[in-house]
Amino acid sequence: MKRAITLRIILVSAIALVLSNLVFGLILQKSYINELENQTYQMLKLASVAVENVADKQIAAKLVSNQFEGYRITIIAKDGTVFGDSQAGVSSLENHSNRPEVKNALQYGRGISIRHSKTIGVDMLYVAYQMPNGFILRASLPVKSVHDTVQKQIPAMLAGILVAIFAALMMAGKMSKTALHPLEKLSEGIRKVENGDYTTQLSPPSYEELSKLTKSINLMVQSIKLNIKSLNEQKQKLSFLLNSMRQGLIVVDQKQNIVHINHSAEMLFDAGQDLTGKSLICLTRDIQMLNTLERCLQTSGSAIFEINNESEERIYSVSINPISNEWLQDGAIIILTDVTQNAHAEQIRREFVTNASHELKTPITAIKGFAELLSKGIVTDPNVTKDYLDRIKNESDRITNIIEDILKLSELDEGKELHAKEKIDLLPLAEEVIANLTPQAEMKQLTVQTFGSGYTVLAEREDMSRLLTNLIENAIKYNVEGGTVEVTVDKAENGGFICVKDSGIGIPEKDIPRVFERFYRVDKGRSRKVSGTGLGLSIVKHVAAKYGAEIELKSKVLQGSQFTIRFH
């Protein structure tokens, strides 16, 4: 091994020296050409002063060529016409507008190129300069002369290579003795990296050849460590994003084994452990989902359907889409979206249409019946006739009230502001509403009182009037004979509040979440006997939402209710 190392050191040294000298030669040649280009360009700038004052450009070209021996000088007009050349007659020269150095000189003031000259048949270095009068002054020099200059350095370079090789031969034996030690260190460090120890940093060895290898290994280890860190960060970000999704996401392979599942899906199916790699049947036994997934995997088709989570009373939309790429062949993505609110909203919409139709149908039927009796002359008693007419009027008023409340709800849904906002003290407004409802309160012998120091809000007066009217009117309607209604308007720590408390029939606990729905009635039989549109509390809810207020409801059956509207 020592002999092999010695021979390789000599060989590598020789090759490295030869290559370095070749590179040095090329760099030297390039440097020499660049220096020559700059010198020629400066020469042309100096010569342009004399050339501008000579009318005969042919003579001017020869004068400059004589002054700078070895250069061929050409004077060219902007359109490419040659007006002077130190080595050829201008009549024999073609237009030079397509020459690269001429184009660049016209565009940038300076142009340089190396190419074969058709005129004299050798490779030439061309340097062009645009003079202030617009003419192009071009100097050219055979490239061979440049190469000859560089080649003169070759014997010295070869001598240096031979001396270096001889020195390497002398030192190779000694170096081979110590070369094995750093190689063993390198081997030990590489083994650590192979075993996953990316904290390894190899110490710089004594030899440049091994130093490059050591540096490369250290950079590779650092790059691997950074890539692993970056991959872990991306994995954490992806995991965070997927687990932050409200939708449940499950990725399965062709065998219906779980490849990935996010937190929402685990919560949905109440997974108590990590199910990655296990069959989907370990997560859910929903027949529809399993059968649909199997069909989608077989046909490569997509599917959307809904499942009910009866334990949580939730409805989920399930979307299954097949996928196939490099990391997962013939799998599928399952996305579960909670559509309970949408389904609930659709149910409320249907109930609203049904209830509105029913609420309107009842008074219309009554009006039609009374009208038919009156039109056919069946009723002849003036008192009965008056009673029927009063009932028709009352039912018409009921229809009008229902329609007005529906329109008001529509306005509140759309966020329309029909009137200018003003500062309103809610306590005087509450007293005004109570005064208007005094007849209803007196019929049930109720005691209605107001409390508090008042609270001022910036709002539409009609909105606040409707809010108070609906709350106080309900407190009167659903109260007991001789009961009480307490209306409090006062300031609070972060705003103010309205509190309407009654001693009425109360609301069952199961109905409290739904009392603000449109046309919802707690006791439908009893509620029908009490006049009203069934939209009052829904209007209260929308008005409160319009002004960013919160509603609190406390109620117990036969112990009364307490509605509190808190403004901020």
C-alpha positions as CSV (number, residue, x, y, z in Angstrom):
1,M,0.0,0.0,0.0
2,K,2.9,2.3,0.8
3,R,4.3,1.8,-2.7
4,A,0.9,2.4,-4.3
5,I,0.5,5.5,-2.3
6,T,4.0,6.7,-3.3
7,L,3.3,6.1,-7.0
8,R,-0.1,7.7,-6.8
9,I,1.4,10.7,-5.0
10,I,4.0,11.1,-7.7
11,L,1.4,10.6,-10.5
12,V,-1.1,13.0,-8.9
13,S,1.6,15.5,-8.3
14,A,2.8,15.3,-11.9
15,I,-0.7,15.6,-13.2
16,A,-1.6,18.4,-10.9
17,L,1.6,20.3,-11.9
18,V,1.0,19.8,-15.6
19,L,-2.6,20.8,-15.3
20,S,-1.8,23.8,-13.1
21,N,0.9,24.9,-15.6
22,L,-1.6,24.5,-18.5
23,V,-4.1,26.5,-16.7
24,F,-1.5,29.0,-15.8
25,G,-0.5,29.2,-19.5
26,L,-4.1,29.7,-20.5
27,I,-4.6,32.4,-17.9
28,L,-1.3,34.0,-18.9
29,Q,-2.4,34.0,-22.5
30,K,-5.8,35.4,-21.7
31,S,-4.2,38.0,-19.4
32,Y,-1.7,38.9,-22.1
33,I,-4.5,39.2,-24.7
34,N,-6.6,41.4,-22.3
35,E,-3.6,43.6,-21.6
36,L,-2.9,43.8,-25.4
37,E,-6.5,44.8,-26.0
38,N,-6.4,47.6,-23.4
39,Q,-3.1,48.9,-24.7
40,T,-4.4,48.8,-28.3
41,Y,-7.6,50.6,-27.3
42,Q,-5.5,53.4,-25.5
43,M,-3.3,53.6,-28.6
44,L,-6.3,54.1,-30.8
45,K,-7.7,56.8,-28.5
46,L,-4.4,58.7,-28.8
47,A,-4.1,58.1,-32.5
48,S,-7.7,59.3,-33.2
49,V,-6.6,62.9,-32.5
50,A,-4.1,62.8,-35.4
51,V,-6.4,60.9,-37.7
52,E,-9.3,63.3,-37.4
53,N,-7.2,66.1,-38.9
54,V,-6.1,64.1,-41.9
55,A,-8.5,64.4,-44.8
56,D,-7.1,61.4,-46.7
57,K,-8.0,58.5,-44.5
58,Q,-5.8,56.0,-46.5
59,I,-2.7,58.1,-45.7
60,A,-3.9,58.5,-42.1
61,A,-4.2,54.7,-41.7
62,K,-0.6,54.2,-42.9
63,L,0.7,57.0,-40.7
64,V,-0.8,55.3,-37.6
65,S,0.4,51.9,-38.7
66,N,3.9,53.2,-39.1
67,Q,3.8,54.9,-35.7
68,F,2.6,51.6,-34.0
69,E,4.6,49.0,-35.8
70,G,3.0,45.6,-36.4
71,Y,-0.6,46.8,-36.4
72,R,-2.8,47.0,-39.4
73,I,-5.0,50.1,-39.2
74,T,-8.4,50.5,-40.8
75,I,-10.6,53.6,-40.9
76,I,-14.3,52.9,-41.3
77,A,-17.3,55.2,-41.7
78,K,-20.6,54.7,-39.7
79,D,-22.2,52.9,-42.6
80,G,-19.4,50.4,-42.8
81,T,-17.5,51.9,-45.8
82,V,-13.8,51.5,-45.5
83,F,-12.0,54.9,-46.1
84,G,-8.5,53.8,-45.3
85,D,-6.4,50.7,-44.7
86,S,-2.7,50.4,-44.0
87,Q,-2.3,47.1,-45.8
88,A,-4.9,47.1,-48.7
89,G,-6.5,49.4,-51.1
90,V,-10.0,50.6,-50.0
91,S,-11.6,49.7,-53.3
92,S,-10.8,46.0,-52.8
93,L,-12.4,45.9,-49.3
94,E,-16.0,45.1,-48.7
95,N,-18.4,46.9,-46.4
96,H,-17.5,46.3,-42.7
97,S,-20.8,47.2,-41.1
98,N,-21.4,43.5,-40.2
99,R,-18.1,43.1,-38.3
100,P,-18.7,42.4,-34.6
101,E,-16.1,44.9,-33.4
102,V,-17.6,47.6,-35.7
103,K,-21.1,47.0,-34.4
104,N,-20.0,47.1,-30.8
105,A,-17.9,50.3,-31.4
106,L,-21.0,52.0,-32.9
107,Q,-23.2,50.9,-30.0
108,Y,-20.8,51.2,-27.1
109,G,-17.8,53.2,-28.4
110,R,-15.5,50.2,-28.2
111,G,-15.5,46.8,-29.9
112,I,-13.2,43.7,-29.7
113,S,-13.2,40.4,-31.5
114,I,-10.9,37.6,-32.6
115,R,-11.6,35.9,-36.0
116,H,-10.1,34.8,-39.3
117,S,-9.3,37.6,-41.7
118,K,-10.4,36.9,-45.3
119,T,-8.2,39.8,-46.5
120,I,-4.9,38.4,-45.3
121,G,-5.9,34.8,-44.5
122,V,-4.8,34.6,-40.8
123,D,-6.5,34.8,-37.3
124,M,-6.6,38.4,-36.2
125,L,-7.3,40.3,-33.0
126,Y,-9.5,43.3,-33.8
127,V,-9.9,46.4,-31.5
128,A,-12.2,49.1,-32.7
129,Y,-12.7,52.7,-31.3
130,Q,-15.4,55.2,-32.4
131,M,-13.8,58.6,-32.8
132,P,-15.7,61.8,-31.9
133,N,-16.3,62.5,-35.6
134,G,-18.2,59.2,-35.9
135,F,-15.5,57.2,-37.9
136,I,-14.3,53.9,-36.6
137,L,-10.6,53.5,-36.0
138,R,-9.7,49.8,-36.0
139,A,-6.4,48.2,-35.2
140,S,-5.7,44.5,-35.9
141,L,-2.8,42.2,-35.0
142,P,-2.2,38.6,-36.0
143,V,-3.1,36.3,-33.1
144,K,0.0,34.1,-34.0
145,S,2.2,36.8,-32.6
146,V,0.3,36.7,-29.3
147,H,0.7,32.9,-29.2
148,D,4.4,33.1,-30.0
149,T,4.9,35.4,-27.1
150,V,3.1,33.0,-24.7
151,Q,4.9,30.0,-26.1
152,K,8.2,31.5,-25.2
153,Q,7.3,30.8,-21.6
154,I,6.7,27.0,-22.2
155,P,10.4,25.9,-21.8
156,A,10.5,27.6,-18.4
157,M,7.2,26.0,-17.4
158,L,8.4,22.5,-18.5
159,A,11.6,22.9,-16.6
160,G,9.6,23.8,-13.5
161,I,7.4,20.7,-14.0
162,L,10.4,18.4,-14.2
163,V,12.0,19.9,-11.1
164,A,8.7,19.6,-9.2
165,I,8.3,15.9,-10.3
166,F,11.8,15.1,-9.2
167,A,11.2,16.8,-5.8
168,A,7.9,14.9,-5.5
169,L,9.7,11.7,-6.2
170,M,12.2,12.4,-3.4
171,M,9.5,13.3,-0.9
172,A,6.9,10.7,-1.8
173,G,8.5,8.0,0.3
174,K,8.5,10.1,3.4
175,M,5.0,11.4,2.7
176,S,3.6,7.9,2.2
177,K,4.6,7.0,5.8
178,T,2.5,9.7,7.3
179,A,-0.3,9.6,4.7
180,L,-1.9,6.5,6.2
181,H,-2.6,8.2,9.5
182,P,-4.9,11.0,8.1
183,L,-6.5,8.5,5.8
184,E,-7.4,6.4,8.8
185,K,-8.8,9.5,10.5
186,L,-10.8,10.2,7.4
187,S,-12.1,6.6,7.3
188,E,-13.1,6.8,11.0
189,G,-14.9,10.1,10.4
190,I,-16.8,8.7,7.4
191,R,-17.9,5.7,9.4
192,K,-19.4,8.0,12.1
193,V,-21.3,9.9,9.4
194,E,-22.5,6.6,8.0
195,N,-23.8,5.7,11.5
196,G,-25.8,9.0,11.6
197,D,-23.4,11.1,13.6
198,Y,-23.7,14.4,11.8
199,T,-21.8,16.4,14.4
200,T,-18.5,14.9,13.1
201,Q,-16.0,17.5,11.9
202,L,-12.8,16.1,10.4
203,S,-9.6,17.9,11.4
204,P,-7.6,19.4,8.5
205,P,-4.8,17.0,7.4
206,S,-1.2,18.0,6.5
207,Y,-1.6,17.5,2.8
208,E,-3.5,19.7,0.4
209,E,-4.9,16.7,-1.6
210,L,-6.4,15.2,1.6
211,S,-7.5,18.7,2.8
212,K,-9.8,19.1,-0.2
213,L,-11.3,15.7,0.6
214,T,-11.7,16.5,4.3
215,K,-13.2,19.9,3.5
216,S,-15.6,18.2,1.0
217,I,-16.7,15.6,3.6
218,N,-17.2,18.4,6.3
219,L,-19.3,20.4,3.8
220,M,-21.2,17.3,2.9
221,V,-21.9,16.5,6.5
222,Q,-23.0,20.1,7.1
223,S,-25.2,20.1,4.1
224,I,-26.8,16.8,5.2
225,K,-27.4,18.2,8.6
226,L,-28.9,21.4,7.2
227,N,-31.1,19.4,4.8
228,I,-32.3,17.1,7.6
229,K,-33.1,20.2,9.7
230,S,-34.9,21.8,6.7
231,L,-36.9,18.6,6.0
232,N,-37.8,18.4,9.7
233,E,-38.9,22.0,9.7
234,Q,-41.0,21.5,6.5
235,K,-42.4,18.4,8.0
236,Q,-43.4,20.3,11.2
237,K,-44.9,23.1,9.1
238,L,-46.9,20.7,7.0
239,S,-48.0,18.8,10.1
240,F,-49.0,22.1,11.8
241,L,-51.0,23.2,8.7
242,L,-52.7,19.8,8.3
243,N,-53.5,19.6,12.0
244,S,-54.8,23.2,12.0
245,M,-57.3,22.4,9.3
246,R,-60.9,22.3,10.5
247,Q,-61.5,19.6,7.9
248,G,-60.5,16.1,8.6
249,L,-57.9,14.7,6.2
250,I,-57.0,11.0,5.7
251,V,-54.6,9.7,3.1
252,V,-54.8,6.0,2.3
253,D,-53.0,3.6,0.0
254,Q,-54.4,1.1,-2.4
255,K,-54.9,-1.4,0.4
256,Q,-56.9,1.1,2.5
257,N,-54.0,1.5,4.9
258,I,-53.7,4.9,6.5
259,V,-50.7,6.8,5.2
260,H,-51.5,10.1,7.0
261,I,-54.3,11.4,9.3
262,N,-54.6,14.9,10.7
263,H,-55.7,15.9,14.2
264,S,-59.2,16.9,13.1
265,A,-59.9,13.4,11.6
266,E,-58.5,11.8,14.8
267,M,-60.8,13.9,16.9
268,L,-63.8,13.2,14.6
269,F,-63.4,9.4,15.0
270,D,-62.1,9.6,18.6
271,A,-58.8,7.8,17.7
272,G,-57.0,7.0,20.9
273,Q,-53.6,6.1,19.2
274,D,-51.5,6.7,16.1
275,L,-53.1,4.7,13.3
276,T,-50.6,5.5,10.6
277,G,-49.9,2.3,8.7
278,K,-53.0,0.6,9.9
279,S,-56.2,-0.2,8.0
280,L,-58.9,2.4,7.7
281,I,-61.3,-0.1,9.4
282,C,-59.3,0.5,12.6
283,L,-60.5,4.1,12.5
284,T,-64.1,3.8,11.3
285,R,-66.6,1.0,10.6
286,D,-68.9,3.2,8.6
287,I,-70.1,0.9,5.8
288,Q,-70.9,3.7,3.4
289,M,-67.4,5.2,3.7
290,L,-65.6,1.9,3.4
291,N,-67.6,0.7,0.4
292,T,-67.4,4.0,-1.4
293,L,-63.6,4.2,-0.8
294,E,-63.2,0.7,-2.2
295,R,-65.2,1.6,-5.3
296,C,-63.3,4.8,-5.8
297,L,-59.9,2.9,-5.6
298,Q,-61.1,0.3,-8.1
299,T,-62.6,2.8,-10.6
300,S,-60.3,5.8,-10.0
301,G,-63.4,7.9,-9.6
302,S,-64.3,10.5,-7.0
303,A,-67.3,10.6,-4.7
304,I,-69.0,13.0,-2.3
305,F,-71.6,12.0,0.3
306,E,-72.7,12.8,3.9
307,I,-72.4,10.8,7.1
308,N,-74.1,11.5,10.5
309,N,-72.1,11.4,13.7
310,E,-75.1,10.6,15.9
311,S,-73.1,10.7,19.2
312,E,-72.1,14.3,18.6
313,E,-75.2,15.2,16.5
314,R,-72.9,16.4,13.7
315,I,-73.2,16.0,9.9
316,Y,-70.1,15.6,7.8
317,S,-69.6,15.9,4.1
318,V,-67.1,13.3,2.9
319,S,-65.1,13.8,-0.3
320,I,-63.0,10.9,-1.7
321,N,-60.5,11.7,-4.5
322,P,-58.0,9.1,-5.9
323,I,-54.4,10.1,-6.2
324,S,-51.3,8.6,-7.8
325,N,-47.8,10.0,-7.8
326,E,-44.2,9.0,-7.0
327,W,-44.7,8.6,-3.2
328,L,-48.1,7.0,-3.3
329,Q,-49.3,4.7,-6.0
330,D,-53.1,4.4,-6.5
331,G,-54.2,5.8,-3.1
332,A,-56.9,8.3,-2.2
333,I,-57.4,11.4,-0.1
334,I,-60.5,11.6,2.2
335,I,-61.6,15.0,3.3
336,L,-64.3,15.4,5.9
337,T,-66.0,18.8,6.3
338,D,-68.4,19.7,9.1
339,V,-71.6,20.9,7.4
340,T,-73.8,20.8,10.5
341,Q,-74.3,24.6,10.4
342,N,-75.2,24.5,6.7
343,A,-77.7,21.7,7.3
344,H,-79.1,23.4,10.3
345,A,-79.4,26.7,8.3
346,E,-81.2,24.8,5.5
347,Q,-83.5,23.2,8.1
348,I,-84.3,26.6,9.6
349,R,-85.0,28.0,6.1
350,R,-87.4,25.2,5.4
351,E,-89.1,25.7,8.8
352,F,-89.3,29.4,8.2
353,V,-91.0,28.9,4.9
354,T,-93.4,26.4,6.5
355,N,-94.1,28.5,9.5
356,A,-94.5,31.7,7.6
357,S,-97.0,30.0,5.3
358,H,-98.8,28.6,8.3
359,E,-98.9,31.9,10.1
360,L,-100.2,33.7,7.1
361,K,-102.7,31.0,6.1
362,T,-104.5,31.0,9.5
363,P,-105.6,34.7,9.4
364,I,-106.3,34.5,5.7
365,T,-108.6,31.5,6.2
366,A,-110.4,33.3,9.0
367,I,-110.8,36.5,6.9
368,K,-112.1,34.4,4.0
369,G,-114.6,32.5,6.2
370,F,-116.0,35.7,7.8
371,A,-116.1,37.4,4.4
372,E,-118.1,34.6,2.9
373,L,-120.6,34.6,5.7
374,L,-121.1,38.3,5.3
375,S,-121.2,38.2,1.5
376,K,-123.9,35.5,1.4
377,G,-126.2,37.4,3.8
378,I,-126.2,34.6,6.3
379,V,-125.5,36.9,9.2
380,T,-128.2,39.5,9.7
381,D,-127.6,40.5,13.3
382,P,-125.8,43.9,13.3
383,N,-123.8,43.1,16.4
384,V,-122.6,39.8,14.9
385,T,-121.8,41.6,11.7
386,K,-119.8,44.2,13.6
387,D,-118.0,41.4,15.5
388,Y,-117.1,39.6,12.2
389,L,-115.8,42.9,10.7
390,D,-113.7,43.5,13.9
391,R,-112.3,40.0,13.6
392,I,-111.5,40.6,9.9
393,K,-109.7,43.8,10.9
394,N,-107.8,42.1,13.6
395,E,-106.7,39.2,11.4
396,S,-105.7,41.8,8.7
397,D,-103.6,43.6,11.3
398,R,-102.0,40.3,12.3
399,I,-101.1,39.7,8.6
400,T,-99.7,43.2,8.4
401,N,-97.6,42.7,11.6
402,I,-96.2,39.4,10.3
403,I,-95.2,41.0,7.0
404,E,-93.7,44.0,8.7
405,D,-91.7,41.8,11.0
406,I,-90.5,39.6,8.1
407,L,-89.5,42.8,6.1
408,K,-87.7,44.1,9.2
409,L,-85.8,40.8,9.6
410,S,-84.9,41.0,5.9
411,E,-83.5,44.5,6.4
412,L,-81.5,43.4,9.4
413,D,-80.1,40.4,7.5
414,E,-79.0,42.7,4.7
415,G,-77.5,45.2,7.2
416,K,-79.5,48.1,5.8
417,E,-79.6,51.4,7.6
418,L,-82.9,53.1,6.8
419,H,-82.6,56.0,9.3
420,A,-79.8,58.1,10.6
421,K,-78.2,57.0,13.9
422,E,-78.6,59.2,16.9
423,K,-77.7,59.2,20.6
424,I,-80.6,57.5,22.4
425,D,-81.0,57.2,26.2
426,L,-82.6,53.7,26.5
427,L,-84.3,54.4,29.9
428,P,-86.7,57.1,28.7
429,L,-87.3,55.0,25.6
430,A,-88.1,51.9,27.7
431,E,-90.6,54.0,29.8
432,E,-92.2,55.2,26.5
433,V,-92.6,51.6,25.4
434,I,-94.1,50.6,28.7
435,A,-96.6,53.5,28.5
436,N,-97.7,52.2,25.1
437,L,-98.1,48.6,26.5
438,T,-100.0,49.7,29.6
439,P,-103.4,48.5,28.4
440,Q,-102.0,44.9,27.9
441,A,-100.4,45.0,31.4
442,E,-103.5,46.3,33.1
443,M,-105.6,43.5,31.5
444,K,-103.4,41.0,33.4
445,Q,-103.0,43.2,36.5
446,L,-99.2,43.3,36.1
447,T,-96.8,45.6,37.9
448,V,-94.3,47.0,35.4
449,Q,-91.4,49.0,36.9
450,T,-88.2,50.5,35.6
451,F,-84.8,50.7,37.3
452,G,-81.3,52.1,36.7
453,S,-79.7,55.3,35.7
454,G,-80.0,54.8,32.0
455,Y,-77.5,54.2,29.2
456,T,-77.0,56.1,25.9
457,V,-76.3,54.3,22.6
458,L,-75.7,55.5,19.0
459,A,-78.3,53.7,17.0
460,E,-81.4,54.0,14.9
461,R,-84.3,54.8,17.1
462,E,-86.7,52.4,15.4
463,D,-84.2,49.5,16.1
464,M,-84.0,50.2,19.8
465,S,-87.8,50.7,20.0
466,R,-88.4,47.3,18.4
467,L,-85.9,45.6,20.6
468,L,-87.5,47.0,23.8
469,T,-91.0,46.5,22.6
470,N,-90.5,42.9,21.7
471,L,-88.8,42.1,25.0
472,I,-91.3,44.0,27.2
473,E,-94.3,42.8,25.2
474,N,-93.2,39.2,25.6
475,A,-92.7,39.7,29.3
476,I,-96.3,40.9,29.5
477,K,-97.8,38.2,27.2
478,Y,-96.2,35.2,28.8
479,N,-96.7,36.4,32.4
480,V,-99.1,35.2,35.0
481,E,-102.1,37.2,36.4
482,G,-100.9,39.7,38.9
483,G,-97.2,39.1,38.0
484,T,-94.4,41.6,37.7
485,V,-92.1,42.9,35.0
486,E,-88.9,44.7,35.8
487,V,-87.0,46.7,33.2
488,T,-83.5,47.8,34.1
489,V,-81.3,50.1,32.0
490,D,-78.0,51.0,33.5
491,K,-74.3,51.4,32.8
492,A,-71.7,48.6,33.3
493,E,-68.0,48.4,33.5
494,N,-67.4,48.2,29.8
495,G,-70.7,49.7,28.4
496,G,-74.3,49.3,29.4
497,F,-77.1,46.8,29.5
498,I,-80.9,46.3,29.2
499,C,-82.4,43.7,31.5
500,V,-86.1,42.6,31.2
501,K,-87.2,40.2,34.0
502,D,-90.7,38.8,34.4
503,S,-92.4,36.4,36.7
504,G,-94.1,34.5,33.9
505,I,-94.4,30.9,32.7
506,G,-90.7,30.5,31.9
507,I,-88.9,28.5,29.2
508,P,-87.9,24.8,29.4
509,E,-84.1,24.3,29.3
510,K,-84.2,22.3,26.1
511,D,-85.9,25.1,24.2
512,I,-83.7,28.0,25.3
513,P,-81.1,27.5,22.5
514,R,-84.0,27.8,19.9
515,V,-86.2,30.6,21.2
516,F,-84.5,33.1,18.9
517,E,-85.3,31.2,15.8
518,R,-88.0,32.6,13.5
519,F,-91.5,31.4,14.3
520,Y,-90.2,29.0,17.0
521,R,-92.7,28.6,19.8
522,V,-92.1,26.8,23.1
523,D,-95.7,25.6,23.7
524,K,-97.3,25.8,20.3
525,G,-100.8,25.1,21.7
526,R,-100.6,27.9,24.2
527,S,-98.6,30.2,22.0
528,R,-101.3,30.2,19.3
529,K,-103.8,31.6,21.9
530,V,-101.4,34.6,22.5
531,S,-101.4,37.1,19.7
532,G,-98.1,37.7,18.0
533,T,-96.1,37.0,14.9
534,G,-93.5,34.6,16.4
535,L,-90.7,36.8,15.1
536,G,-90.2,39.0,18.1
537,L,-87.1,37.4,19.7
538,S,-85.6,36.8,16.3
539,I,-85.8,40.5,15.7
540,V,-84.2,41.1,19.1
541,K,-81.4,38.8,18.2
542,H,-80.7,40.5,14.8
543,V,-80.9,44.1,16.3
544,A,-78.5,43.1,19.1
545,A,-76.1,41.6,16.5
546,K,-76.3,44.7,14.4
547,Y,-74.9,46.8,17.2
548,G,-72.5,44.2,18.5
549,A,-74.5,43.5,21.7
550,E,-74.6,40.2,23.5
551,I,-77.8,38.4,24.7
552,E,-78.1,36.5,27.9
553,L,-81.1,34.4,28.8
554,K,-81.9,32.8,32.1
555,S,-85.2,31.1,32.5
556,K,-87.0,28.3,34.5
557,V,-90.4,26.9,34.0
558,L,-93.0,28.7,36.2
559,Q,-90.3,30.9,37.7
560,G,-90.0,33.5,34.9
561,S,-87.4,34.6,32.4
562,Q,-84.7,37.2,32.4
563,F,-83.3,38.7,29.1
564,T,-80.2,40.8,29.3
565,I,-78.8,42.8,26.3
566,R,-75.2,43.9,26.9
567,F,-73.7,46.8,24.9
568,H,-69.9,47.4,24.6
